[in-house]
């Protein structure tokens, strides 16, 4: 039985359904963990492999869906993708802020149109800033983007806020630098969360513990391998909830 604080933490915990090669694995994972996990992230891997039936199954389990397809295309294409995401009933989807202002506005227009036309719930639209696998060296040298990571994250987050998006995906390490400049109800989705007794993954450069992420101001914590590769996934999830609850 979850405590009140752990129930609150459940609504903030998003599990990435990555690395699962058959639909039965998806079903088993959702059934096992939906009582502890409020959101499941359906990314490129799972959606490409299994399609919308993954989303339908998660909804049937009583949890919400974060559709993590990171739209980044011409405005018309992204607008139509946003409409499709609305029809799937997802709680939230994301796009790359680097796609620019016009593209982000198009996504918002697509969601608004579907809400008016079909009376559908409007999903939250979250902008990806700088991926948590990218540190300053990679950003500067490989991508040719100058400055500090936190400066670029703030620039992209501000642009997303100005066009009316609901929040951003960023590292919890960036929150101190960007939160004072954005609205209090802005959503901060933070990947790169390590487990209480496990790591986030070797390709994650900017990571935080669950409790530290909550303390820093994360709205939704995305956890992947820290749970999915644990010997006891339920125990690992419960440990993360307890860690988060300490700061709520």
Secondary structure, 3 states (H helix, E strand, C coil): CCCHHHHHHHHHEEEECCCCCCHHHHHHHHHHHCCCCCEEEEEHHHHHHHCCHHHHHHHHHCCEEEEEEEECCCHHHHHHHHHHHHHHCCCEEEEEHHHCHHHHHHHHHHHHHHHHHHCCCCCEEEEECCCCCCCHHHHHHHCCCCCCHHHHHHHHHHHHHHCCCCEEECCHHHHHHHHHHCCCCCEEEECCEECCCCCCCCCCCCCEEHHHHHHHCCCEEEECHHHHCCCCHHHHHHHHHHHHHCCC
